[in-house]
Amino acid sequence: MAPIALDAASFLGCVFESLGFGLMTVMSGFTLRALLGNGRQRTTLVTSRNRRLLVVLSLIWILSAAHWTINVYRAYSAFMLFPEGPVAFYNTLSLSSYTARNTVYCMLTVLADGFAVYRAYVVWQRKWWIAIVPAILLVGTLVTGIGVIYTFTRVTPGNVVFIAEVVPWVTSYVTMTLATNVVCTSLIALRIIRNRMSFSPVGLARNSRDPLWTSLIIILESAALYSSALIVLIVLYLLGSNAQYVALDITVSSIGIAFVLIILRVTLGLSSDAQSNGGGSTSDASRLARSANLSVNVARLVEVNRDQYSDIGTGKNGPVVGRESDSGSFRGNAHSKLPV
């Protein structure tokens, strides 16, 4: 099969990014509504933690929109305005539009990786030593990203992105952000598994309604989406294929989509549980309260007001979920919940 041409790859990348950005925008709208709630729920769902999520979500959307806008502008300039044609345009790496595009991409990856580091830090009860390796990788991502941007501005017109002085910076940058994503996801997954094992004595069933395993699946699936895009990108780049332009633009969309997926699925999961258990017994309400708290604490995504559940109290040894019901049945304590 003949290699893909530079202008064709750049155009396809713009098309796929447009589709991905549209999907992300729709999902962001649903996520915004889920986080803000409606009517009576608004006062219980809009918390300081959710406000932080809204800020990060807004920044990711703004940066994704900026990258997409620059890409569309570059495509228009290449095919309609540049006198030497699209190939010459895309081979001119020192253009201000190309520098702006790379800068926005670097900001987007650092923001997403920074939030992943923060999430791992919080899930591990804010233990500073947990964040050492992820923080070093995050700084490495920032430094190599700046190196990529600067190196491209020094490349003479007519050279391609695969020249010797650029390759080490690009490969280091992609490798750093991939490593940050893998390490943070592994830390979060390890914490979830440890807490799942600690819940075994209280009979937390291993099924589709288990909030810990559900949270683990959500996080792993979202991380796999972004990691897969990065792996494809680095492989295509090292092979010297112009298809890496397509992979790069898809990666931009995957960052936002992966982030939104985590928030949206956890939020809607809690909402559906609440609706399906609304007419249940007191025991059902207790299990719902415990599930809600676990999902919230594990993923650090949504905070549910504990006051809305009558079965949650506070014991001397920490939060207690469950009490003896009118029928005499007893619902056990959740001694090993993740910290708020």
C-alpha positions in Angstrom: 0.0 0.0 0.0 1.3 3.4 -1.0 2.2 5.8 1.9 -0.3 8.4 2.7 0.5 11.9 1.3 1.2 14.7 3.8 -1.6 16.9 2.6 -4.1 14.0 2.6 -3.0 13.0 6.1 -3.3 16.5 7.5 -6.8 16.9 5.9 -8.0 13.5 7.3 -6.6 14.5 10.7 -8.7 17.7 10.6 -11.8 15.7 9.6 -11.4 13.1 12.4 -10.6 15.8 15.0 -13.8 17.6 13.9 -15.8 14.5 14.5 -14.1 13.8 17.8 -14.5 17.4 19.0 -18.2 17.3 18.1 -18.7 14.1 20.1 -16.8 15.5 23.0 -18.9 18.7 23.0 -22.1 16.7 23.1 -20.8 14.5 25.9 -19.6 17.6 27.8 -23.1 19.0 27.6 -24.5 15.9 29.2 -21.7 15.9 31.8 -22.4 19.5 32.7 -26.0 18.8 33.2 -25.2 15.7 35.3 -22.8 17.6 37.5 -25.0 20.6 38.0 -28.2 18.6 38.5 -31.6 20.1 38.1 -34.2 21.4 40.5 -33.8 20.0 44.0 -30.7 18.0 43.1 -28.8 21.2 42.2 -28.1 22.1 45.8 -26.8 18.6 46.7 -24.6 18.0 43.6 -22.9 21.4 43.2 -20.1 21.1 45.7 -16.6 22.5 45.9 -15.3 19.2 44.4 -17.7 19.4 41.5 -16.7 23.0 40.9 -13.1 21.9 40.5 -14.2 19.3 38.0 -16.2 21.9 36.1 -13.2 24.1 35.9 -11.0 21.3 34.6 -13.8 20.2 32.2 -14.2 23.8 30.9 -10.4 24.2 30.4 -10.1 20.9 28.5 -13.0 21.9 26.3 -11.6 25.4 25.6 -8.2 24.0 24.7 -9.7 21.3 22.5 -11.8 24.0 20.8 -8.7 26.1 20.3 -6.7 23.2 18.8 -9.6 22.3 16.5 -10.0 26.0 15.4 -6.3 26.3 14.6 -6.4 23.0 12.6 -9.4 24.2 10.6 -7.6 27.5 9.9 -4.4 25.7 8.9 -6.4 23.5 6.5 -8.1 26.5 4.9 -4.8 28.3 4.6 -3.0 25.3 3.1 -5.6 24.4 0.5 -6.9 27.8 -0.3 -4.4 30.6 0.5 -0.8 29.3 0.5 0.7 29.9 -3.0 3.2 27.0 -2.9 0.4 24.5 -2.1 -0.7 22.4 0.9 2.4 20.2 1.0 4.8 23.1 1.2 2.5 24.7 3.8 2.5 21.6 6.1 6.2 21.2 5.7 6.8 24.8 7.0 7.2 24.0 10.7 8.2 27.5 11.8 4.8 29.0 10.9 3.1 30.8 13.9 0.0 28.7 13.4 2.0 25.5 13.8 3.7 26.9 16.9 0.3 27.9 18.4 -1.1 24.4 17.6 1.8 22.7 19.3 1.5 25.0 22.3 -2.2 24.3 22.8 -1.6 20.5 22.5 1.2 20.7 25.1 -1.1 22.7 27.5 -3.9 20.2 27.0 -1.7 17.1 27.8 -0.1 18.8 30.8 -3.6 19.7 32.1 -4.9 16.2 31.6 -1.8 14.6 33.1 -1.9 17.0 36.0 -5.4 16.1 36.9 -4.5 12.4 36.7 -1.7 13.0 39.2 -4.0 14.9 41.5 -6.6 12.2 41.3 -4.0 9.5 42.3 -2.8 11.7 45.1 -6.3 12.2 46.5 -7.3 8.6 46.2 -4.2 7.6 48.2 -5.4 9.8 51.1 -3.1 12.7 50.0 0.1 10.8 50.8 2.8 13.0 49.3 5.2 10.1 48.5 2.6 8.6 46.2 2.8 11.7 44.0 6.6 11.8 43.7 7.0 9.6 40.6 3.9 11.0 38.8 4.9 14.5 39.5 8.4 13.9 38.1 6.9 12.5 35.0 4.5 15.5 34.7 7.5 17.9 34.9 9.2 15.8 32.3 6.2 16.1 30.0 6.2 19.8 30.4 9.9 20.2 29.8 10.0 17.9 26.7 6.8 19.6 25.4 8.5 23.0 25.6 11.5 21.4 23.9 9.3 20.2 21.1 7.8 23.6 20.5 11.1 25.4 20.6 12.8 22.9 18.3 10.1 23.1 15.7 10.5 26.9 15.6 14.1 26.5 14.7 13.6 24.1 11.8 14.2 25.6 8.4 11.3 25.6 5.8 11.1 22.4 3.7 12.2 20.0 6.5 9.7 17.4 7.8 8.9 16.5 11.4 11.0 13.4 11.1 14.4 15.1 11.0 17.1 14.0 13.5 17.0 17.1 15.8 13.3 16.8 16.4 12.8 13.0 16.8 14.3 12.7 20.4 12.2 15.6 21.7 8.9 14.2 20.2 9.5 10.6 21.3 10.5 11.8 24.8 7.4 13.9 25.1 4.9 11.2 24.0 6.7 8.6 26.1 6.5 10.9 29.2 2.8 11.6 28.9 2.1 7.9 28.2 4.1 6.9 31.3 2.3 9.5 33.4 -1.1 8.1 32.3 -0.1 4.5 32.9 1.5 5.2 36.4 -1.4 7.2 37.7 -4.0 4.7 36.4 -2.1 1.9 38.0 -1.9 3.7 41.3 -5.7 4.4 41.3 -6.4 0.8 40.2 -4.2 -0.6 43.0 -6.0 1.5 45.6 -9.4 0.4 44.3 -8.4 -3.3 44.4 -7.0 -3.0 47.9 -10.3 -1.4 49.1 -12.4 -4.0 47.3 -10.5 -6.7 49.1 -11.1 -5.0 52.5 -14.8 -5.0 51.8 -15.0 -8.7 51.3 -16.0 -9.4 55.0 -19.1 -7.3 54.7 -20.4 -9.2 51.8 -20.0 -6.7 49.0 -20.9 -8.8 46.0 -18.7 -9.0 43.0 -21.2 -8.1 40.3 -22.1 -5.3 37.9 -23.5 -3.3 40.8 -20.3 -3.4 42.9 -19.3 0.3 42.9 -15.6 -0.4 43.4 -15.3 -2.8 40.4 -17.5 -0.4 38.4 -15.2 2.5 39.2 -12.2 0.4 38.3 -13.6 -0.6 34.9 -14.6 3.0 34.1 -11.1 4.3 34.9 -9.3 1.5 33.1 -11.4 1.8 30.0 -10.9 5.6 29.8 -7.2 5.3 30.4 -6.9 2.6 27.7 -8.6 4.9 25.2 -6.0 7.6 25.7 -3.0 5.2 26.0 -3.9 3.4 22.9 -4.0 6.7 20.9 -0.6 7.6 22.3 0.9 4.2 21.4 -0.4 4.4 17.9 0.9 7.9 17.6 4.5 7.1 18.7 4.7 4.0 16.6 3.6 5.8 13.4 6.0 8.6 14.2 8.9 6.3 14.6 8.0 4.6 11.4 8.1 7.9 9.6 4.5 7.7 8.4 2.5 10.8 7.6 -0.4 8.9 9.2 0.9 10.2 12.5 -0.8 13.5 11.7 -4.1 11.6 11.8 -3.2 9.9 15.0 -2.1 13.2 16.6 -5.4 14.9 15.9 -7.3 11.9 17.1 -5.3 12.0 20.4 -6.5 15.5 21.0 -10.1 14.4 21.0 -9.4 11.2 23.0 -8.0 13.4 25.9 -11.3 15.2 26.3 -13.5 12.1 25.6 -11.6 10.0 28.2 -11.9 12.7 30.8 -15.6 13.2 30.1 -16.3 9.5 30.1 -15.2 9.0 33.7 -17.3 11.9 35.0 -20.4 11.1 32.9 -20.5 7.3 33.6 -20.0 7.6 37.3 -22.5 10.5 37.6 -25.1 8.8 35.5 -24.4 5.5 37.3 -25.2 7.1 40.7 -28.3 8.7 39.3 -29.7 5.5 37.8 -29.1 3.7 41.1 -31.0 6.3 43.0 -33.9 6.1 40.6 -34.1 2.3 40.5 -33.9 2.1 44.3 -36.2 5.0 45.1 -39.1 2.8 46.1 -37.0 0.1 47.9 -36.7 -0.8 51.5 -34.6 0.9 54.1 -31.9 -1.8 53.5 -31.9 -0.8 49.8 -31.4 2.8 50.8 -28.5 1.8 53.0 -26.8 -0.1 50.2 -27.4 2.8 47.8 -25.8 5.2 50.3 -22.8 2.9 50.7 -22.5 2.5 46.9 -22.7 6.2 46.3 -20.1 7.0 48.9 -17.7 4.4 47.5 -18.1 5.4 43.9 -17.5 9.0 44.9 -14.5 8.4 47.0 -12.8 6.0 44.6 -13.1 8.1 41.5 -13.1 11.5 43.2 -15.6 12.7 40.7 -19.0 13.3 42.3 -19.8 14.2 45.9 -23.3 13.2 47.1 -24.7 15.0 50.1 -24.7 12.5 53.0 -27.6 14.2 54.6 -30.0 12.9 52.0 -29.5 9.3 53.3 -31.0 8.6 56.7 -28.9 5.4 57.2 -25.5 7.1 57.4 -24.2 7.9 60.9 -20.8 8.5 62.4 -19.2 6.1 64.8 -16.2 6.5 67.1 -14.0 4.6 64.6 -15.2 6.5 61.5 -18.1 6.7 59.2 -20.7 4.0 59.7 -23.0 2.8 56.9 -26.0 0.9 57.9 -27.9 0.2 61.1 -30.4 -2.3 62.5 -33.6 -2.1 60.5 -37.1 -2.4 61.8 -37.3 -6.0 60.6 -34.3 -6.9 62.8 -31.8 -7.4 59.9 -28.4 -5.8 60.3 -26.4 -4.0 57.6 -22.7 -4.0 58.3 -20.2 -1.1 58.8 -18.0 0.1 56.0 -14.8 0.5 57.9 -12.4 0.7 54.9 -14.0 3.3 52.7 -11.7 5.6 50.8 -11.3 9.1 52.3 -13.3 12.1 51.3 
